[in-house]
Amino acid sequence: MRKNLLNQSLTRFSFKFSVKLILSILLTLTPLYEASANSYSQNTDLSLDFDDVTIREVFNEIEATTEFRFMYESGQIDLQRKITIHVEKIKIDQVLNHLFGGTNIKYRTVNRQVILTKNKEVPEPSESGAIINKTPIKNKVQQEVTGIVLDMDGQPLPGANILEKGTTNGTQTDFDGNFTISVGDDAILVFSYIGFSTKEVPVDGQTNLSVSMSENAASLEEVVLVGYGTQSRAKVTGAISSVDGEGLTQRPVTSAATALQGQSPGLTIQNNGGAPGVEDVGIRIRGIGTLNNSNPLVLIDGIEQSLSSVEPQNIESISILKDAASAAIYGSRAANGVILVTTKRGASKGTTLTYDAFVGVQNPSFFPEKADTESWLRLENEAQVNAGGTPTYSEEYIQNAVAGTNPYEFPWANWEDGIFNESALMQQHAFSISSGGERGKIFASLNYNDSDGILQNFNNKRTTMLINADMYASDKLTFKMGLMYRNGNFSGPGHAINSSGVAGQQIVQGLLHINRNVVMAYPDGTYDLVSGYWNPHAMANEGETSMISDDVVAQGGFEYQVTEDLSLQGNVTYKLDNESTSRFMNSLAGMTNYVTGDPVAVSGWFATNELTETKNTTRELSQRLYLNYSKRFDVHDVEALVGYEEIHNKFKNVSASRQNFFNNDLRDLNAGAVDNQNISGYNQEWRLRSFFGRLNYSFDDKYLIQGNLRYDGSSRFGDGNRWGLFPSISAGWNLTNEEFMQNLVEDSFVSGIKLRASWGQLGNQNIGLNRFSSTYNLDQGYQFGGNVVSGSAIRNAGNPNITWETSTMTNLGLDATFLNNRLSLVAEYFWKYTDDILLDLPISSTIGVNPPVQNAAAVSNNGYEIGINYQGAYKPEDGFNYSIGLNFTDVINKIEDLNGAGPFFPDNFSIWTEGHSINTLRGLTSPGLYRSNEDLAEYPATIHPSVGIGDIIYEDVNGDGQITQSIAPGGDQVIIGNEDPRYEFGFRFDASYKGFDFSMFWQGVLQKQHLLDGAIPEGPAFQNFIHKEMAERSYHPERNPNGDWPLVTSGNSWNIVKSDFWLIDSKYARLKNFQLGYTFKQDIFSKLRLYVSGENMLTITSQKLFDPETPRGRSQFFPHTKTMSVGLNVVF
């Protein structure tokens, strides 16, 4: 990847102390953000064997065979200069000295970035490229000067250049920083070193010098991925965050989506858990922007795909487009932001082979700790007594259950042992080859992942093959090809995935909600069944679910350089996704009790075996063509893009099922009975046609302006509303290029300051299909002649006038770097207003159809983002290097308009009402528990006549003398909070010393609420799961009079209604990853690194009842995992 430097003629201004005071305050108040330690350059050896090749060819070879990237300002480096170089296993600094020693180019290596800048003093290179000694131009008295060159910490600088000013007489320091040079007695010596400010020292007759040099970093600017192209970071005027693919590759994760969590301000990754292969990960950019689909657009090599579908090892870079200026080029698909992913392509020259592997063990990261057996049983008895009944368990039963004696007479099922898979194994292997030459280049990779689930019998295997190739047909024409094949093979028990596609839900539901006074499994493989079908262990071991996916993405394209300034690019892509799911539910009918021999009553899902097979096929054909123009006229830079894109998507579903198979081993549809068989299927289709353009203008690298325009036509809307126009405009001001900033820049304090502002409009076409037209139910029954006959009827009314949901966004941004670029700050503030949101407004039920959707609602998201990065001074020769960083985000969501309707109640927890968040929670309010008769007198209104001391108090909000669960003023429910995560952060620390490297990454939320529901608050009221917290904290007038959880009572439903009593503070900080590695110095491989890593190993939170990333509900989710792994990185 080629990268450019900012213009070196940066100007300065003299108000130094003011800016320094501001920076001091900033450093005091704000932690430092996301950077990478400089370990790579210390641990990587290079071998080059070239005769009479250009500097450009050497750069291409180094970038192809290593992770180094060269950064320089266009026109300052003579890339066509021919050199000859034969070196083996040397460091990058030594290679650079071979290439640029004795030239006017100075260089600095910062981890994987090689920064090249032009010296004011121009030594004359020899043909070999080394500084040579020549006789001075003038006859002067010569003397020998010796000395040492040190950094600011007094450490010697080996390889520093020393040049007699005005001549080509020069030398370099040795390994200990010493030098010797013969110069005139009135000479001035010019000292230069990679990453340090050039220093001039008069000799003045001295024969021994000690020279201390101060650090200075060039103002480097990376190239970032933008819509349909790339752009210099210096010229970006929108809000774009970048994530280097190398950082994702280093982590032992199988999903790029989860690896991105906490990596970028404004990007929220909600990991809801899930079995391997069917993870439930939610992605949001700058909050929830609509009442409908809030998912961002994810493009992998320009094609819409799932972020979890790309292998982290194949990612070159990721860009997150967060504002309208950066995302408007994608128009109607970009209202929720855009994530651009590019995969790796081949090396320009040479061949590199890479092998990465890791193996790890997984365990639940956070699951409520159950009460010990005795406490559990006694609390169940207590609940029965408090309800006026008799104890369920005798003392004999309790003692035998605790001791584990007579398990058939006194059974106590440990469901945790029956469903969890302790230390579940996972492994991953990734092999890639990158090669290139005069006729083209190619990148090919093969990835294999095998992960067991932490629930028994869950497994997923995934194999991915990727080929990206470029063929140089001529100097102007390049053909490009990409082919990706991915096979997924998920397997699990019959209850692996429920009807909503949630993995493990029913099994965990059984663990949390089924009583335990049964035998989990008998020696003969039979079970006790609660209510004829509940047994979590049986559910985790009986039946089979198989989900096999075969995905292909094939791309063919070209790039033609029409002129030096004008290029034409185009490609055609075909995407095919096939997913086949087979679910066989075993029958347990005919079981006899192991102890008594009596028949076991079987019902529900275990009564009859059943096979359901489903096949989903998605085919998508897309093409795009665009023209790029780039030209510099003196101080004017102009870039332009115009293009066309079209997408045609088809989806087909077919499903069939049969029951009553001869046995549980015959699992073909033909083997099932024809009675109660079911066959169904449907098709969907949509198209999108688009025209787009972008114009960038820069004046003297100071003033920047960009405009985007996209014109989309979508089949999702009716005639007259199918086309939409989405514009944006943005501007930037590089203050550091102004004359008044010259002194600060020369003082190396301020490196760069850029102000940005943008405005634009984005669309959302993800509203479902055919909502503009009325739809028929083809299975509508009618009464005819006293009989019910089949027919059809309109059941859902259409609205031909619906149009795009439109997001209008304004963004202000600041990019600043200080202290020779070691400290960087990116700050954003944004306003986002989305209107014309589709909403089902109520209509009279006498019409007989469901109401049509209307463009009726509006939602706003306002917030800010901060990213700060500090990198310690680089220590060469395996010295200690470190970096620390922080990103921080806060977004406030609010429903602005419901068109006079509402409030709406989308579920049992939340409320949509104007002026409040989409995730607003409703419920009763409670000051605590009834602890005395005085409390009963003070709060006489109760939700149930049985309420007494130890139960939860609910406030009579409307004062009508009774507690009702409807929203005030008609009832007593009020807004009690919201689930929006506030103050999200990510913190990173990286360090290296000699061959060792260490990194850790924390992610968290500083304000978050969770409303408890289900088994966790219910406990023994319904013979549900009893956790340690409940056993310790439940109120009892004698056993625990200070308990702050309500009295346990069998059948008690009044203590588990939605209220702020159960609103839990769920803020957290989580150690998402730590890693300790060592890179071996050896002569066999280019790189050999071994590491140990941990994922989710430590969570700091104020509660112990659920994983803080768990969404609300009855906690019936596939548990989150923590993973310890060891890995290997090898480069050949």
N, C-alpha and C positions, 0 to 999 in steps of 0.2 A: 504494500500500500504506500503510495507516495504522499508525502506530507510537506507542507510549506511553512516557512517562517514569516513572521510579521516583518514588515518593512523596517530595516535597521535604522533609518533616519528618524527615530522617534524623538519628539520634542518634550521639553520639560517645563515645570514652573517652580517657583521658589518658596511656596508656602509649606515648607517641609515639616515644621513642628506640628502644624494642625493635623495633617494627615497621619503623622506618626502617633499623635495622641489618640486619634480615632482608632488606628490599628492596635494600639496597646490595649484600649478598652475592648476591642473585638477579640483579641487573644485572651483576655481575662474572662470574658463572659461566654465565649463560644468554644466548644471542643473542636477538634480538627478532623477533617473528613478525608475518606477513601483515596488512598494511593497505594502503590505497590513498592515493595522493598527492592533495592538494587542488587539482588542476588544473582540474577540470570547472567549478567555480563561477567561476573566473577567465575561462574561455573561452566561456561561454554567455551569449547575449543573449536577453532576453525582451521580447515585445510583448504588451500587454494592452489591450483596448478594451471596457470594461464600464460600464454604467449601472445603478445601483441593484440590485446583486447581493450575495449573502451572501459572507462570508469563506470558507465551505465551497466555494462554487462557484468562487471564485478558486483555492483549493487544488487542486480537481479539475482545473481547466484547466492549472495549472502542472505537476501530476503527469502529465497526459495528453500534454503537448507537450514535456516535458523529462524528465530522469532524476532530478530533485529529488524527495525524499520528506520529508514533514513529520512531525515527532515531537513529541508533547506529551502531557501528562497529561489524561485525560478529565475534563471539567468545568471546566478552568482557562481554556480558550479559548472566547470567545463566537463560535461558528461561524455564528450567525444574524445577526450585525451586518451591516447593509447598507452598502456603500461604492460609490463611483464612481471608476474609475481608467482613465486614457487615457495609456499610455506606449508608447514604441517603442524597441526595441533598447537596453535598459538591463540592468545586472547585477542579480542576485538580491538583493544587499544594499540596492540602491536601491528595489526593489519592496517589500521588507520594511519599509523606512522609510515608504513610502507607506501601508502597511497598518497599522502598529503605532506609528508615531511619535506621541508624546504619550499613549500608553496605558500600562497597567501590565504590558505584555508585553515581555520582552526576548528577543532572538533571536540565534542564532549559526548560521553556515553552515560545515559541515565536509564539504568536497567535495560529495557529492550529498545530504547529510542536513541538513535545516533544523530546528534545535532551538529550540523555543519554551518559555519558562518564565515564571513570574509573579513580578513584582517585589513586594517588601514595600511600597515606597512607590508610591502610586497617583496618577500625574499624570492630570489630567482631559483627555481627548481632545476636540478640536474636532470639528465635523461633518465636516471634511475629513480628519480622522485625523492631523493634524500637531500638534506641540506649539506652543501659542500663548502669547504674552506677555499677561499680565493684570496689573492693578494689584494689588499685595500686599494681603492682607486687612487688615493693621494699618498704621497710619501710622508709617513708620520713615524714618530718614535714608537716602537712596539714594546709592549710589556705583557708579561703573562699574569692573567688574573684567575685566581681560583676562588671557589666559594661553594655555598650550599643554598638550595632553594627549598623553602618550607611552606606549609599551609598555615592557616591562622592558629591552628592548635599545636604548631611546632613539629608536625610530622613531615618527613622528607617527601618531595614530589619527584619520583623517577620519571624520566622521559620528558621533562620540561624543556621547551625550546629557548635558546639564548641567541640573540642576533645583535650584531653590532649595527646600530642604526645608520642608515644610509649606505650600507654595504650588503654584500651577500655572505659575509663572514659570520659563521654561526656554529653552534654545537648543541648537544643535549646533555641533560643530567643523567648520571648513572642510577643504579638501583637504589643507592642511598641518598640520592638528591645532590650529589657532588658534581662539579663541573670544572673544566679548565679551558681557557680561551686566550689567545694572543690578540691584543687590540692596541689601538693608539692610546696615548696617555690622556687625551681629551675625549675619548669615546663615550658614547651613551649606549648602554646595553638594554635591549628590549627583551623582557621575559614574558613568555606566554605558555599557558598550559590549559589542557582540556577543562572547561568549566570554570576557569578563573579569569579575572580581569587582567588584561595586559598591563605590565608595569615597566616604566622606564627608569633606569638607575644610572646617573653619571659616574664614570670611573674616578675622575679627579685624582689620579695618581694612586688610588688604592690598589692593593694586590690581593686582598681577601675580602670577599663580600658575603654577607648573610642576608638573603632576600626573602621576605615574607609576602605571600600572595593571598589576595582575598578572592572568594568565590564569586562567580558571575555566570548566571544561566542565560542562554539565548531565549528570546521570546518565541517559543515553538508553538505552532498551531497545527493540530491534527486535522485530518480530513474526516468528516462525519458523513454518515449515510442519511440522505434526505429522499423525498419522494422522487422516484425515477432518476436517481443520480447521486452524486456526492458533492460536497461543498466544503471549502476551507472553514474551519471553526472560526477564524478571524472575521469571516464575512457572514456568519449566521446571524440572523436577526430574529429568529423564532426561539421558542422554548424547546430545546432538544437535549435529552440526556443520552449518553452513550455508555455502553457496557462492553468491555473487551471480552471476546470469546475465550481468551486465555484464562481469565479468572474463573469462568464457568468450568473449563476443562479440568482445572486443578481440584475441584471439589468432587468427591465420590457420590454423585447424585445421578439418578436415572431420568430426571425430568428437568428440562430447562425452565419450566414455569416455577417450580419450587426453588430452583437455584437463584432466580431473580429476586426473591423476597428480600426487601430491605436494601436492594442495590441502588435504587434510584429514587430521589425525592419525587413525590407525586404519584408513584406507582405502588398500588396496594395489591399484594398477593394474599388472598385469604385461603389458607390451606385447611380445608375441611376434613382432611383425612381421606381414607379410601384404600381399598386393596391395591396391590401392585397391578398396574395396567389399567385400572379404572379409578384413578385418583380423582377426587373432587376438589378442584382448585378454581377459585374465583379470582378474576383479574379486573381491577378498576384503575382508571387513570383520572386523577383529580375528582374522586368521589363518584356518586351515583347521579347521572345526569338525566334520567328519565324514569317514568313509572313502568316502563317496558324493558326491553333488552338493553342492558348497560355494558355489554361486553365490548372491549375495544376491537378494532380491526387488526388482525395479526397476519402479516405477509412474510412468507419465507421465500426468499428469492423472487419476490414480486407476486407470489401466489397465495391466496388466502388458505391458511391451514391452522391447525391447533398448535399452540406453542409447545405443548408437551409431546408433539409428534417429531420434533427435531432433536437429534442426539446432541448433547452439549459439546462433545468432542468435535463435531463437524461445524460448529459455529465460528465464523470469522469475527463478526461484530453484531451488536444490537443497538438500534436507535429507538428511543421512545419519543414520539412526536406528541407534544402535550397541548400546544396552543393552536389557534386557527391559522397562524402564519405558516407553521410547519406542516399542518395536516390538511389544509384546504385543497391541496392538489388531489386529494382522494375524495373530496366532495361528499356525496350522500352516504358514504360508508364510514365517515371519520368523526362523527359527532362525539363518540366516546373515546377519542384518541386513537393513535396508530402505533403499533410495534413493528418495526422493520428488522428482519433477520437476514443476514447474508451468510451463506455457507462458504466454506473454503474452496479455493480454486488452485490450480497447479502452480508449481514453481516456474519461474521464467527460464531457469537453466539448472541443470543438475538433477539429482534424485535424492530424496530424503524419505526414509521409512521410520514410522513412529508406532510404538506399541505402548498402550496404556491399559492397566488392569488393576482391579481391586477386588477384594473379597471382604465381606462384613457380616455382622450378626445384628439382628433387629429385635427390639423389645418395645413394649408399650412405653411411650414417653410420659404419659400422665393418665392415670385411671384411678377413680376413687378407691381408697383403701377400705376394704370391707371390715366390719366389726369382727372381733374374735367370736368363735362359735358360741361360747357361753353367753356373752353379752347379747348376741343376736337372739338366741332362744329366749332369754329372760325378757328382752324388750318386746318380743312377740307376745309373751305371756302377759306382760304389763299392758299392752294394747288391748288384749281381750278383757282383762279385769276392768280397765278404765271404761270400756264399753258396756260393763255390767254383765260380762260373761265369765266363764271359767278359763283357767290357764289351758293353753293348747298342749303344752309339753310338761310331763311329769318330771320330778327330780331324777328318777331313774333314766328317763329318756335323755335328759340334759347331760348327765354324767357319762352315759354310754356314747352319746354323739361327740362329746368333747374328747373322750378317750379313743374313739374310733372302733370300739368293740361292738360285736353283734351288728354289723352294718346293714344286714337285711332286716333285722327286727327293729333297729333304731337308726334308720338311714339319715344321712345328711349329705346332700349332693354339693360337692365343691365344683360349681359350674366353671369357675376360672380355669381349673386344671382340665376341664372337659372341652374347652373351646380354644384356649390360647396355645400358641405354638412358641414355646420358649426358645429364645436365641435363634430366630428364623434366619436362615442363610440367604445371602444375596451375593451375586458375583457379576462382574462386567468385564468384557474384553473389547478393546478397540484397536484396530490395526488400520493404518493409512499409509498411502504412498503418494508423494507429490513429486512430479517430474516435469521437465520442460526443456525445450531446445529451440532451434531455429524455425522449425515448422509448426510449433504449437506447444501446449502444456496440458497437463492432466492431473486431476486429483481424484483418488479413489479410496474409499474407506469401507470397512466391514466392521459392524458393531454387533455384539451379542450380549444380551442381558438376561439373567435368570434370577428371579426373586421369589422367595417364599413369602407368604403373608404371615402376620403375627396371629391370625386365626387359622386353625387347623385346616389343612387340605386346600388352602388358597395358594396359587402359584401363577406367575406370568413369565413367559419367555418372549423375548422380542429380538428379532434380527433385522438389521437395517443395512442396506447397501446403497452407496452413493457414488456417482461418477459425474464429475464436472470437467468438461474438456473445451479447449479453445484451439482452433486450427487457423493458422495464418495462411490464407489463400494468396495474399499479396501484401505489400507494404500498407495498403489502405483497407483491405477487406479481411475481417476475421469472422469465422463462423464459430458459434458457441452452442454447446450441447450440455444438457443436464438430465440425468436419469436417477431417480430415487425409487427403490423398492423397499417396502417395510412389511414385515410379517409379525403379527402379534398373536400369541396363543395363551389366552387366559383360561384357567381351569379352577374349579371349585366345587363344593357340594351343591345339591339341588337348591338350597336356600342362599346361594352365594350372592345373587343379585335380585332385588325385589322388583315389582312391576314398574317402579319409578326409576329404575336404573341405579339405585343406591346399593353399594356393596356391603354385605355383612349386617345390614340393618336388622333383619329378623332374628339373627343369631344373638346379637347383642341385646336386642329387645327381650329375648328369652332369659338371658343372664340377669337382667335388671328387674324383670317383672314376674318371674316364676318362683313359687315357693320351693324350698329345698328339702323337705321331709320325704324325699323319694330316692330310689336307687338310680344313680346316673346311668350305669350300664352293668349288666350281669355278665358272668364269664362266658355264657353262650351267645353273646352278642345281642341280647334283647334288652329292652329298656322299660322303665316305668314312664308312663305318659300322663302328664297333667291335663285334665279335660280331654283326654283322648288323643292329643297331638302335640302338646308342648313338652319338649325336652331339648335344651340347647345343645347338649353333646350329640344327640341323635341328629339334630339339624345341621351340625357341623360335619357330620360323617356320612350321612345318607344321601343318595342321589348324586347327580353330576350336572354341572354346568360347564359348557365349553363355548368360548367365544373366540372365533378365529377371524382375524382381519388381514386382508391383503390390499395394500395401498401402493399405487404407482403414480408418480408424477414425472412426466416426460416433457422436456423443453427443447426447442430448437430455435436458434436466433442468429442474428448477424450484427456486426457493427462496421459501418463503412465511413471512412474518413473522406468526405467529399472534398474539403479543402483543409488547410491547417486550422481553420477556425470553425468549420462546420462539419458535423457528423450526423449520420442517420443510423438509428438502432431499431430493431424490431424482433419480436419473437412470438411463437405460437406454443401454447401449453395445453397438454391433455392430462387431466387428473381423473383417476379412477379409484374409488374407495369401495371395497367390498367387505361387509361384516356379516358373518354367519353365526348365529347363536343357537345353541341346542341346550334345552333344560329338561332333564329327566328327574321326576320326583318319585322316589321309591315308595312302594306300599309296604306298610308294616302289619297289614291285616293278617290274622292267623297266629299272631304271637301268643304264647302261653306264659304265664308267670313262672319264673325260674324256681321260686320257692314253693308255691302252692300247686302249680300245674294248671290253674284255672285260665280260661281265655282272657286276654287283655283287651279291654274296650279301645278300639281305634277309630278315630274320626278325623275330620278336617283334611289337611294336606297329606296325611299318612294313610288315609283310608283307601285311596285308589291310586295306582301308579299312573303317571301321565307324562307324555312327551310333547314339548312345544318347540317348534323350530321356526326361526325368523331369519330372513335375509334382507339386508338393506344395501342398496347399491346407489352410489352417487357418481355421476359422470359430469365432468365440466370441461368445456372447451373455451379457451380464451386466447385473444390475440391483442397485441399492442404495437404501436409504431410511433416513434417520436424523434424529433429533430432537435439537436443541440447546437447552440452557437455560443462561442466565447471569444472575446476580442478585447485587447487593451489598446486604447488610444491615448498615449502620453499618460496623463493622470486619471484617465477615465477607463473604468473596467465595465464591460457589458457582457452579461450572460443571459441567454434566452432559451426557452424550451417550449415546444408545441407538440401535442401528441393526441393519439386516439387509442381507445381501449374498448373491448367488447367482451362480455362474459355470458356464457350460456350454460345454465346448470339444470341437470335433471336428477330426480331422486325417485327410487322405486322401493316399495316395501311389500313383502310377501310373508305371510305367517300361516302356520297350520299346526293343529294339535289333535292328539287322540289320547284316549284313556283305556284302562282295563287291558293291559298287556299280560301275556301269559305268565311272565315272571319279571323280576327286576333286571334280568340280564339281556333280554331282547329289547333293543333300543332303536329300532327302525320304525318309521311311521306305519309301514305296511303291517307290522305285527300288532298294532292296536285295533280295538273294536271300532266299528263305524258309528256306533251310538255316541252321541254327544261330541262328535268330531267338529272341528271348527276351522274354517278357512277364511282368510281375509287378506286385503291388500289395497294399496293406493299408489298414485303417482303424483309428483309435484314437479313444477318447472318454473323457472324464472330467467329473465334476461336483464342485462344492464349494458347500455351503450353510452360512452362518455367521450368528451373532447375537453382537453385541458391545456393550460399554458402557464408559464412562469417567466418573469422578467426580473433580473437583478442588475442594479447599477451601483457602482462605487466610485466616489470622487476622492482621489489622492489617498486612498485607504483610510480616509477619515469618516466620510459620510456614506452611509449604506441605505439602500432602499430596495424592497422586494415586493412584487405583486404576484398573486396567484389567482387563477380563475378556472373553475371546472363547471362543465355543463353536462348534467347527467339525465338520462332517460331510463326509467325503470318500469318493468312490467308489473310491479307490485301496486301500481296506482292506475286509476281509470283514465279514460280519454279526457284530455284537457288538463290533467294534473300530473302527467308522467315526467315532465321535464322540469328540472330545477337548476338554478344558477347559484354557485357558491364561491364568493370572492373573499380575498384577504389582502391586507396591505401591512407592511412592517417597515421599520426603520431602525438604524443603529448609528451610534456616534462613538468612534474610537478616540477617546480623549487623549490618550497617550501620544497620538500623532500630532497633537496641537503644540504650537510654539510655547505656550505658557506652561506646559508640562515638562519641558526639556530638562530643567535642573533636577527634578525628582527622578526622572528616568536615568539620567547620568549618574545620580547618586546611588543607583541600584536599589532604591527603596521601592518605588512603584515600577512594576514591570509592564502592566497593562490594565487599562480601565475602559470598558465599553458599556454604554447604556443602550437598551433596546426597548422598543414599544411595538405592539402589534394589535390589529383588530381584524376580525373576520367572522364568517358564518360557515357552519358545517351542517350536514344533514344526517338524518338517521332513517335508512330504508328498512331496517330490521324490525318490521312490524308484523311479520307473518305474511302469508300469501292469500290473495283473493278476498281481502277484507273489504274491498270496494264493491263487491258483488254479493248478492244474497245466495245462500247455499241451501241445498235440499238434503233432507234426511231420507235416504232411499229405503229405510226399514221402519217407516212410520206406520203403525197399526191403526186401522179404522173399524168401527162397528158397522157391519153391513149385513142386513137380514138376520140380526141377532148373533152374528159370528164376527170374530176379529179377523180381518183380512189384511194382507200386506199392502202397502202403498207408499207414496212419497209426499213430502210436504216441505215448504220452506220453514226452517226452524231458526235460522240466523239471518237477520236482516242486514243487508249491505249498505254501504254509504259511498256512492260514486264520487263524492266531493272530498274525500280524505286526501291529505297531501303530506309532505315531508314534516317530520319533527325537525325543527331548526334550532341549532345552538349558536348563539352569538357570544363571542369571547373577546375580551380585552386582556392584554398581558403587558406587564412592565417587568423588565429584567435588568440585572447588573452582572457583568462578568468582570472580575478584578483579580489581578495577580500581584504579589508583593515579594520582596526579599529574593530577587532574582528567580522568580517563578516558583519558589519553594512553598509559598503560601498562596492558595487560590480560593476565591469565593465566587459562588454563583447564587444569586438570589432572584426569586420570582414572586410577583403578586398578580393574581388573576381574578377576573370576574367572568362567570359563565352563566348565561341565561338561556334556558331551553324552553321554547314555547311550541304551540301546536302539538303538544303531546297527546297521543291517542288515549281516550278514556271511554269506558262504557257508561254513558249517562243514562239514568233510569227512564223507562217509558212505562206506560200503563200496561198492566198484565193482561188486560182484555184484548190487546192487539194480537196476542197468541204467538209471538216470536220473541227471541232474545234480542236485546237492543243492539243497534249498530254502533260501531266505534265512531268517535268524533274527535276532531282536533280541538281539545277543550282545556288542557291543563298546561301549567308552566312551572318549572323548577329552576332554582338557582344554586350554584356552587361557587363560593368565594373562598379564597385561601392564599396561602403563601408557602414557599419552599425555600430551603437553604441547603446548600452543599458547600462544605469547607474541607480543604485538603491541605495537609502539611507534610512535606517530605524533608527528612533530615539531611544535613550536608553529606554528600557522597564520600565514603571512605573506600579508597581503592585497595587492591591487594587483600581481599577477603576481610576487610574491616567491618565493623558493626554498622549496619545500615538499617534504617527504620522509617516507617511512615505511619501516620494515624489520621483518622478522618471521621466525619460525621455527616449524615444527611438527615434533614428534619422537615416534616410536612404537617400542615394542619388545613383542613377543609371544613367549611360550614355549609351544610345542605339545608335547603328550605323549599317547601312547596309554596309557590307564589300565587297560584291561581287554579281553582277547580271549576271555573265557569259557573259559580253560584251553587254548585252541588256539593254533596258531602256533608259530614265526614264519611269516608269510606273505610271499611274494615276488611282488609285483604286476608286476614287470618285471625286466630284467637288471641293474638298478642298485640298487634300493631294497629295504628290508625293513620289514615291519610287525611290531613286537615290543613288548611291554609295557615302559613306562618310557622310551620313546624317541619321537621325532617321527615323524609320518606320512611326512615327506620324508627319513627317515634313509637314508644310503647305506652299502652294504656292499662289501667288496673285500679284497684282500690288502694287507699292509703291507710297505713297502720302506724300508730305510735308505739306498738310493741305487744306484749302479752298481758292478758288479765292475770294479775297476781294477788288480787284481794277483792273483797266485796265492795270496797270503795271504787275500784276500777269498774266493776259491773254497774255500779250506780252512775258513774260518770259517763259511761258509754253504754247506754241501755239498748240501743239498736243493734241487733245481731243478725247475722246471715242465716242462722239456723237455731231453732229453739233449744238444742242440746248444748249450745256454747256455754262454757263455764271457765273456772279458773284454770290457767295453763294454756288456754286457746288464744288465737290471734285476735286482737282488737281491730275492727274496721271502722273508719270514720264515716258518719252519716253526713256526707257532703251536702246534699240538698235539704237536709233537715226534715225529711218526711217521716222519720221514726222507723225506717226499715232500711236494710242494706240490699241494694239491687245492682246486678252486674250489667249495667248499661251506662253509656256515657252521660255525664252530667250536662244539663241540669235535670234531665229525665231520670237519671240513675245516679250512682255514686262513683262511677269510674271517672278518673281524671288522667291527664298525661303524667306519667311517672318517670319518664326518662327516654333515652334513645340509644340505639346500639351502634351509632356511628363511631368508628375509631377516631380518636382525636390525638394529636401530637404523636404521630408515628415517627420512628427514628431507626436509623441503622448506624452502627459504629464498627469501625474496622481498625485493626492494628496488625502491621506486618513488620517483620524484622528478619535480618539474616546476619550470620557471622561465620566466616570461613565457609565450610560446606553446609552448615545448618541453616534451615529456614523455619520460621514459625509465623503462623497467622491465626487470628481469631476474628470472628464476626458476630456481633450482637444485633438483634432486631427486637423491636418491641413497640408497645403502645402505652402512652402515659395516662390516657383516660378512656375507659371502655366499660360498658355495663352489659350484664347478662341476666336475663330473667329465667330463674330456675323453673323447671316443669318436670312432670313425670315421676319416675321412681325415686329420684334423689330426695325430693321433699316428702314423698308419700310413705316410703318405708313400710313399717308393719301395719299401717292402716289398711293395706291391701296385700299383705304378705309379699311385699316387694323387697328389693335390695336394701340392706341396712348397712350404711357406711359408718366408719369409725367416728366421724363428726357427729352424726345423729346419736350414736350410743353415748357419747361423752357430753353432748350439749342439750339433749332434750330435757324439758322441764319435768320435774316430779316433786310434789310437795315435801316428800321426805328424802328421797334418794338424791335429788338435785334441785333444791329450791331456787338456786341462782341460774338455772339453765336458761339459755336464750333462744332455744328452739322449742316449738310448741309441744304440749303433752301428746304422747302417742295414744291414739284411740282407734281401735279396729273399726273400719267402715267410715272413718272421719273424712268427709269431703269438704268441710268448711274451712279447714286450715290449709288447703292446697289450691285455693282460687288465685287468680292472677292479682298480685298486689305488690307494692314496693317492699313488703316484708321479705320477699324472695328476690329482690333486685340486688345482684351481687356485683361488687367492684372487681372487674376482671382485667385490670391493667397488668401488664407483664413486661419483663425483659427476658429474652431467651438467647442463650449461646447457640446460635444456629450452626456454627461450624468452628472447630479448631483443627489445626493441622501442624504437625511437626515432621519435617523432612530432612533428609541428608542426601546431598549430591556427591557421589564418589568421584574422586580423581583417578582416572584409569585411561588406558590407551585402546580399549576395544570399541567402545561406543562413543558417539558424540556427546551423549548425555545418559547418565544412569542415576536415577533418583528413587529412593525408597521413603515411604512416609506412613505415618499413622494418623488417622483422622476420626473425629467424632461429630455427629450431627444431632442437634437437639438434646445434648447431654445435660444441660442445666437450664432450669426455668425458675425465674424469680417472680412470684405472684403472691397476692395476699390471701388467696383461697386454695383449698385442697380438694375441691369437689369435681372439677372437670378441667380438661385441657383448655387454656384460655383462648385458643384459636377455634374451639368448637363452636359451631353456630347454635343458636337457641333451639329449643325443642326438648324432647324427652331423653336426650343423651344417647340415642340409639344410633351411634355412628361407628364406623370402622375406626378403631383407635389410632391416634397418631403414633409415630414410631421414633425411637432414638436408635442411632446406629453407630457402632464402632467398626472401623475397617482398617485394613492395611493395603497399601497400593504401591504400584511400580510404574515409573515413567522411563521409557527407553527410547532414545533417538539414535538411529543407525546412520 
